[in-house]
């Protein structure tokens, strides 16, 4: 087992594709994560009501991921959005607006553990800064070089907010 901030964490992964749940389990197995899986919205709601999770990983499509995100945020459970089919600037923006802590394309599942470590290590801003730094090239290739231009005001404000250090101390 690898020594990591993930050791002992209780995580729920929700995806309607069993092979994705299997990959998530493989990726997190060596990190000492206690992983539960759910393959539907209803099953996820049952599990979220019955157990206290440190984090949830939510597929956007197929399991009503945005509705589950709202539930997780209301219960103060950090949530990471995972997607292949809904990989778009609009889904990324909506994930941010609804309170997700990170957004990961399914083709990046091999990097799941480092992304989750960021969620547990950094605050909200630090995690999003890390996500955008790590995936800027991928997003640019997939969405086009001007992908932030359609929602320019939102992305400029979000980037500016990320630049403010969470450790900033205001001195008088």
C-alpha positions in Angstrom: 0.0 0.0 0.0 1.2 3.5 -0.9 1.3 6.0 2.0 -1.1 8.7 0.9 -3.7 11.1 2.2 -6.3 8.8 0.6 -5.6 5.9 3.1 -8.7 5.1 5.0 -10.9 7.5 3.2 -14.5 6.4 2.5 -15.3 7.2 -1.1 -18.4 6.5 -3.2 -18.0 6.2 -7.0 -21.1 6.5 -9.1 -21.2 5.5 -12.7 -23.6 3.5 -14.9 -20.7 1.7 -16.6 -19.3 -1.2 -14.5 -16.0 -1.1 -16.3 -15.5 2.5 -15.1 -16.3 1.5 -11.5 -13.7 -1.4 -11.9 -11.0 1.0 -13.2 -11.7 3.4 -10.3 -11.4 0.5 -7.8 -8.1 -0.6 -9.5 -6.7 3.0 -9.4 -7.5 3.5 -5.7 -6.9 0.0 -4.4 -3.2 0.5 -3.6 -4.0 3.8 -1.8 -6.0 2.2 1.0 -9.3 3.7 0.0 -12.5 2.1 1.2 -14.5 2.3 -2.0 -18.2 1.8 -2.5 -19.8 1.8 -5.9 -23.2 2.7 -7.2 -24.5 2.3 -10.8 -27.6 4.4 -10.6 -29.0 7.6 -9.1 -31.3 5.7 -6.8 -28.5 3.4 -5.5 -26.2 6.4 -5.0 -28.9 8.2 -3.0 -29.4 5.1 -0.8 -25.7 4.8 -0.1 -25.3 8.5 0.6 -28.1 8.3 3.1 -26.7 5.2 4.8 -23.0 6.1 5.1 -20.8 9.0 5.8 -18.4 9.5 2.8 -15.3 11.6 2.7 -15.8 12.2 -1.1 -18.0 11.2 -4.0 -16.9 10.6 -7.6 -19.9 11.3 -9.9 -20.4 10.5 -13.5 -22.3 13.3 -15.1 -24.3 11.3 -17.7 -26.4 8.2 -16.9 -26.7 8.7 -13.2 -28.0 12.3 -12.9 -24.6 13.4 -11.8 -25.5 17.1 -11.4 -28.5 16.2 -9.2 -26.2 14.0 -7.1 -23.7 16.9 -7.0 -26.3 19.2 -5.5 -27.1 16.5 -2.8 -23.4 16.0 -2.0 -22.7 19.8 -1.7 -25.8 20.2 0.6 -24.4 17.4 2.8 -20.9 18.9 2.7 -19.4 16.0 0.9 -16.6 17.0 -1.6 -17.5 15.8 -5.1 -15.4 15.2 -8.1 -17.1 15.1 -11.5 -16.2 12.5 -14.0 -17.2 12.4 -17.6 -16.6 11.3 -21.2 -19.8 12.1 -23.0 -20.5 15.4 -21.2 -17.0 16.7 -21.6 -17.6 20.3 -22.6 -16.9 23.8 -21.3 -20.6 24.0 -20.3 -20.3 20.9 -18.1 -17.1 22.2 -16.6 -18.7 25.5 -15.8 -21.8 24.0 -14.4 -19.7 21.7 -12.2 -17.9 24.7 -10.8 -21.1 26.7 -10.3 -22.8 23.7 -8.4 -19.8 23.3 -6.1 -17.8 20.4 -7.5 -14.2 20.2 -6.2 -12.7 18.9 -9.4 -13.6 17.8 -12.9 -11.9 14.8 -14.6 -12.3 13.5 -18.1 -12.6 9.7 -18.1 -9.6 9.4 -20.4 -7.6 10.7 -17.4 -8.7 8.0 -15.0 -5.0 6.9 -14.7 -4.5 10.1 -12.8 -7.4 9.7 -10.5 -5.4 9.2 -7.3 -3.3 12.4 -7.7 -6.5 14.4 -8.5 -8.2 13.1 -5.3 -5.0 13.7 -3.3 -5.3 17.4 -4.4 -8.9 17.5 -3.2 -7.8 16.3 0.3 -4.6 18.4 0.4 -5.7 21.8 -1.0 -8.7 24.0 -0.4 -11.3 24.7 -3.0 -9.2 27.2 -4.9 -6.0 25.2 -4.8 -7.7 22.1 -6.1 -9.3 23.9 -9.0 -6.0 25.7 -9.9 -4.3 22.3 -9.9 -7.1 20.8 -12.1 -6.9 23.6 -14.6 -3.1 23.6 -14.7 -3.0 19.8 -15.2 -5.7 19.8 -17.9 -5.3 23.1 -19.7 -3.6 21.4 -22.6 -6.2 18.7 -22.8 -9.0 21.1 -22.6 -7.4 23.4 -25.3 -7.1 20.4 -27.7 -10.5 19.1 -27.0 -12.5 22.4 -26.8 -10.3 24.6 -29.1 -7.9 27.3 -28.1 -10.6 29.9 -27.5 -12.9 27.7 -25.4 -13.2 30.2 -22.5 -14.2 33.0 -24.9 -17.9 32.1 -25.0 -18.2 32.6 -21.2 -15.3 35.1 -21.0 -16.6 37.0 -17.9 -17.1 33.8 -15.9 -13.7 32.4 -16.8 -11.8 35.6 -16.1 -13.5 36.0 -12.7 -12.9 32.3 -11.9 -9.2 32.6 -12.9 -8.8 35.8 -10.8 -10.5 34.1 -7.8 -8.0 31.2 -8.1 -5.0 33.5 -8.0 -6.0 34.8 -4.6 -4.1 32.7 -2.1 -6.2 31.0 0.5 -3.3 31.6 3.0 -3.4 35.4 2.4 -3.4 37.3 5.7 -4.7 40.8 5.6 -2.6 43.0 7.9 -3.7 46.4 9.0 
